[in-house]
Amino acid sequence: MSQVSDCLCKKMGLEFPENRYKDLMRGIEEASKDLGFDNAKDCIEWMINSELNKQTQDTLAKYLTIGETYFLRDSSLFKNLKDKIFHDLIYSRWHKEKYIRIWSAGCCTGEEPYSFAMLIDQILPHRTEWNISIIATDINENFLNKAKKGIYTKWSFRNTPQDIREKYFKKIGENQFSISPKIKKMVSFFHLNLASLNFPSFSKNITEMDLICCRNVLMYFSGTVRDQVVNKFSESLSPNGWLIVSPGEAEHARKAGLKPVRSTETTLFRKTVSKPHKINKYPNYEHTKIDSTINENTKIVLPRNIPDKQNLQQQSTEQKEKIKENSNKAELKYDDAFKFFEKGNYDDSVHLLCALLEIEKNNSEYMALLARCYANLKQNDKASSWCKKAISLDAFNPKYYYLMATIQQEQGQIDLSIKALNQALYLEPSFIMAYMALGMIRRKQGRQKDSEKCMKNALYYLKNMGKNTIVPSSDGMTAGRLVDMLESMN
């Protein structure tokens, strides 16, 4: 069993010490059937000698990770959230930019992030005036699918007051309860293996979090991976942001330099900063010279099949009316596809977009959204393919190159990602998110001066925007928020 344990640790980041070999064997026996093996022995031999693709890892995760959770688990924690953490956040931002950012890392079947959403809905007056981001991730696709459906049995309510249950859930069967749509749409779910260390991430909206909650998850990883994950959590927190872990995992938070804060039966950890965090301070960058890594030699692929205007004008009135009718229908369906995308229903969005592309085969906008859907579904090869098609049709759209860069980062193609970001910036020299993404890459590469140039350029353009203006391609983040983020990194 030691060989397969080492294999899972190396390929998935999961650790099974000797005292958990029985759990490991039981999980593999169950997984082997789904993987097409008659017995666990053959499955183990194949696992050790083969690459484990995403589908295989998802199947193994389904049987090797435990889904034990319920709503409002740990009443002392939620009391702290209500009386201290959320209270202070709301008070400090009441007359400023109104936002709260939460990440449930290892969200299981969704009870924890939905509990955060219900608590915020209870304590926050005029919630619609606030930008509430609740991100929920897990390695187990089965758990995520259940979480997205938002349907639970009585077992999930064993610590839930009756009034909360009546307010936020609707009984739809003998032992089934559906969560309120207004709570459901507050949470965004997607797949993430924390051991991949692919965070903080602008593209996934995992950065500058006010609260990260990761309970009973780190125990699955080796000691080294636990330390790496918690260090990444620290990088993903905003200044003075909070991390919640289980008591047995607290030592890793201390190693990461997070400050323990003891309060009513719960130990929380806080990221402290050595200098005051600057808020709403906009120095004059009017005469700042913009440094750029882009030059006129950057290669841009020209679009193919440019329409002939004369031929278009010769189309009959009947053909034009038909095109107009199809376009109107397509526009309506695209709106639905985009709404599905925003809610995290990527499969539904893919289905609609594929139907739309049967009507308009050369619509680059549909292709770009399809690429984003596949990227969020972790089908990066398909995402890359559709993004390339979008670029071939509209080679002067900088957003498509930025999208390609984020996909290539996920694929580990850093050099190609840098090239795509350079192309985006060549086409749009004021592309803030491209500067930030390029700056983060250079920072990871240890090229501090290049990173600072990119971040300086981003700051220049941000500070010439209204602080409450939503920055394009930022997933809803405002200029003021991004300024605070960049200044805190200095």
N, C-alpha and C positions, 0 to 999 in steps of 0.2 A: 504493500500500500504506500510505502514511502515514495516510490517512483511516481505514482499517479498524483500523490500529494504535491511533489516537487513540480510536476508538469502543470498542475492547476495554478500553483503559485507563480510560475514563470509566465504562463500564457494568459491567465485571467486575473492574477493578483490575489487569488483566494488562498487562504492558508487553512490546512487541516492538520493540527498537531496529532500526535499519537492517540491522545485521549478522545479524539473525535473521529477515529478511523471507522467506527461502526456507523456513524452518521454518513460519512463519505461513501462507504460501501452501499448503504441502503439507497442513497441518492443515485449512485451510478447504476444500480440494478434497475431502478425505475426509469432512469433516463435512457438506458440501453435499448429499451423497447421502442422509444420514440426515434432513436437514432438508427434503427434498423438492424439491431444485433439480437441474436437468440439468447446470448448470455453475457454477463458482466465481464467475464474474463476477456472475451474477444473485443469488447468495447474498450476496456482499459488498454489493451495492447495497441489498438488503433489510435487512441487518444495520445499515447506516449510518442508514437512515431509519425503523427500527422499534424499539419497546421489546423488549428481550430478556427473555422470561419465564424462570422457573426451569428449565423443561424444555429450552428452547433453550440456556441457559447450561450446563446439565449436558451436553448433546450437544457443545457447543464445548469444554468442559473435557476431555471424553474424548479429543479429538484434539489439543488444544493443550498438555496437560501430559504430562510424561514419567514413566513408572513404572519407574524403575531403582533397585532396592534388593534386599537379601538379608539373611538372618538374621545377627545379630552383626556387622553392618557396622562397621568401624573397631575393631579389637581394642584399641587404646590407650584409646579412649573407654570400653569396657566394663570395662577394667581399673581406670580411674578410678572408675567407678560402683561397682564391687565393693569396692575398697580404700579409697575416700575417701567419696564422697557417700552411698551406701546404708549403708556401715559406720557413718558418723557419725550418720545418722538413726536407725538401729536402736539404737545404743548410747545416744543421748540420750533415746529414748522407751521404753526397755526397762521401766522401772519407773513409767512415766506412761501417758498415753493413747497407745495403740499405733495409729498410722496412717501411711501414706505416700501422697502424692498426686502423680501423674505425668500429664503431658499430652504426647502425641505430636502435634504440630501439623503437618499435612501428612504423614499416616501412610502414604500410598500404598496398597499392597495388604496392609499389616498386619505385615510382617516386623519392623519396628522395635518397635512396642508389644508384640508377642508375645515379642520378645527380652528386653525389660525384665521381662516377667512370668516368663519362664523363669529369668532371673538371680535375681530375688527368691525364687522357689521353691527355688532351690539354696542360697542363703545365709541364709535366714530360718527358724530353727527355730520350730515351733509357729505356722506361718503362719495357721492358722485363728483364732488369737487376735487377729490384726491386721486392721485395716480398710484394705485395699489398694484404692485407686482409680486405675485406669489409663484415662484418656480418650484416644481416638484420633479425629482429625478429618481430613477432606480435602475438597477442592472437587469431586473426581471421583467420581461415584456408582458408576461401574463398578469403580473400585478398592475402594471401600467394600464393595460386594457380594461381591467376591472375598475381601476380608479377613474378612468375617463368616462365610463358608463355611469358611475355615481349611484349604483344600486347596492344596498347592503342588507344584511340580515340582523336579527335581534342581537346576535353575539357581538356586533360592533358597537352596541349601545350600552354595554354593561357599566359604564361610568358616566352616562349622559343623563342630565336632568330631564324630566318629562317635558318641561316647557320648551327646552331647546329642541327636543325631538319633534314636538308638535309644530314649532315655528318653521323649522328648516327641512322637514322631511314629509313626504307624502306616501302613504301606504298604497302599494300597487299589487300586493299579493298576500298570501297567507303569512309569509315570513320574509317579505321584501319591502324595502323602503327606498324611495328615490329622493336624492338630495335636491334642494331648491335650485332652479336654473340660475338665479342671481348669484348664488354661492359657487355653483359649478363653474361659471364663466370667469370667476376671479382667479382660478388656478390654471397654470399651464404645465402640462406633463410632457416629459420626453425622456428617452433612454440615455443613460450615462453610466459607464463603469468608472467609479471614482479612482480606481487603480490606474486608469489611463492618464490621469493627471492633466487632462485637457481643459483646465480652468485655472485662473479666471479667463473668461471668453466674452468678448464684445458680441460676437455673432450669436451666442446662445443666451445673451442677456444675463450672464453670470459674472457680475462684477459690481463692486461698490454695494455689497449687500448690507443692510442694517442688521439682519439676523440670519444666521445659518444654524439649522438644527439637524444634528446627525447623531441619533441615539441608537445604540446596539447594532451598529454597522461596521465600525472599525475592527471589531472582534474577528471579522472574516479575513482580515489582511495580516500579513507578516508585520513584525515590529518595524522594520525599515519602511515598508509601504505606509503604515499608519502615520509615522512621522512625516513622510512626504505629503500625504493627503492633508494632514492638519496644517502643515506649512502653506499648502495651496489654499486652504480655507482662509488662513490669515491674510494672504494676498488678495483674496476675493472679498474681504470685508471692507466696509467704509471705515474711515477714522472713527473710533469710539463704537464700532460695530460689535455685536454680540455673537458668541459661539456657544451652543448648547450641545454637550456630549453626555454619555452615560458616566456614572461615577468611576467605573473601572477603566474608562478611557481618558480620564482627566490628566494623567501624567503627560500624555502626548500634547495636550493643549499648553501645559506649562512649558514644555520644551520649545514650543513655537513662540514663546515670549508673550503669550496672552495672559492677562492679569486675572486671577481668580477673584470672584465677587460672591461672597456667601450671603444668602438671603433666604430666610424661611424654608429650611429643609432642602434647598436646591443650590448647587454650585454652578454658577455661570462664569463664562470667561469673556473678557472684554479686550478689544484691541485699543491700546493707548498710543497716542502720538506725542512726540517730543516737543512739537510746536503747535500752537493753536491752529485749528483748521479754518482756512479762510473761506468765508461765505459771502456771496454777493459783492465781491470786490473786483472791480473791473479797471485795471490800470490802462493808460492810454498807449495802445500799440500802433498808433497811426503811422509812425515813421519807422516801424520795424521792417527790416529787409527780409523778404521771404527767401529762405534757403530751400532748394529743391533738389531731389535726387533724379529728377526727370530731365531729359534733354531731347533735342530734336531728332536724335537718331533712334529713339524708341520706336520699335516696329509696330505698326497698326495694321491689322488685317482688314482689307477693304471688303464691303458687302458684295455678295453676289446677286445676280438677277435683279438689277435695278429696274423698276417698272418703266415702261415706255409711255410717257404721258399722252402721246398722239394716239396710241392704240387704246388707251383707256377712254379717251374722248369719243372713240368710234363705237363704243359699246351701245347697244340698243337701250331704249328707255325701259323696256321690260327687264333686261338684265340688270340695269342699275337699281330698279325697284326691288328686284329679288335680292341683290347684294345688300341693299339698305335694310330690308326685312330681316335677313340672316344676321346682319351686324347688330341690329337691335336685340334680337334673341340672344346672340352671343354675349352682348354686354350685360344682359340680365343674368345669364348663367355665370359669367365671370365674377360678378358681384357675389353670387352665392359661393363660388369656389374660394374667393378671398375671405369670406366670412368663416367658412369651414377652416381655412388655414389659420386665421387669427384665433379660433377656438381650440386649435390643436388637433382637429379632425382631418389629418393629412390624407388618409386613405379616401375619404369622401371627396376631398378637394382634387386628388389625383383623378378620380373617376370622372368628375365633371370636366376637368381640363382636357383629358384625353378625348372626351366627346366634343368639346369645343374645337380642338385641333382637327377633327374630322370636317368641321365646317370651314374653319380658316386655317389652312395647313401652314401658312407662313406668318403666323402671328407671334412675334418674338416675346411679347408681354406674357402670353399664355405659357410659353416655353420657360421663361424665367421663373414664373411662380411654380411651375411644375418642378423645376430644378430645386427650388427652395423646399418644396414638399419632400422630395426624395432625400435631400440633405438632412432634414429633420427626422426622416425615417431611417437614417444611417445607411441608405443605399447610395453611397457616394459615386459609384461608377455611373449609375443612371443620372444622378444629379449633374455630374460633369458633362455627360453626353448632351443633355438638354440645354445646359448653359452654353456649350459650344455652338449648338444650333442657333440659340438666340443671338449670340455674337456674330455668327456668319450672316444673319439677316439684318442686324443693326450694329455694325462694328464701331459706331461712334457713340454708343451709350455707355458711359463710365460705370453705371450701376451694375452692368452685366460683368464687367471685369472685376469689380469688387466682390460680387457674388462668387465668381470663379475662384478668386483668391481665398475666400473663406472655405470653399470646398476643398481646394488643394491643401490648405493647412490641415484639414481633417484627414487627408490622405497622406500626410507627412511629406508632401512635395513643396518644401519651403522655398526653394529657388524659383520654382514656377509661380508660387504664390506672390513672391516679391515682384516678379516680372509683371504679373497681372495688376498688382497694386500700382506699379509705375505707369502702366498703360492707363489705368483709371485716372491717375493724377495728371498725366499728360493731356487727357481729354478734358478734365475738369480740375484745374489747379487749386480750387477752393474746396475740394472733396475732404471734409473734415474726418470722417470715419476711416477713409483710406490712409490719411496721415497717421491716425492713431493706431490702426492695425499694423502699418509698416513700422511705426515706432516701437510697438510691443515686440515685434519680431526681432528688430535690431537690439533691443534691450536683452532679450533672451540669448542672443548671439554674443553678448558682451561688447557690442559696438555702441558704447554709451553716447559718444558724440553724435553719431548718426541718429540715434534714438531721440536725443534732446532736440536736434534740428526738426525732426518730424513733429514732436510734441509742441515745439515752439510755433510751428506753422499752424497746427490745429488750434492752439490758443489764440493766435492772431485772428483767425476767421471767427472763432467762437465769440470773442469779445467785441466783434463788430455786429453781432446778432443780438436781438432782444433776449434777455436771460430766460424768458418763459417760452421762447420759440422752440418747437420740436426740430431737432436736427435730422435731416434726411438720412435714411438708411441706419438709424440708431435704435430702431424698435421702440420709439416713443420717448426717448430721453431728451431733456431740454438742454439748451446751451448752457444755462447756469449750472445745471447738475454736472455736465461734462467738464466745465471749468473747475468746479470744486474737486472733481476726481483727479484732473491733471495736476492741479496745484498741490494736492495731498501727496502726489508721487515724488515731488521735488525734495 
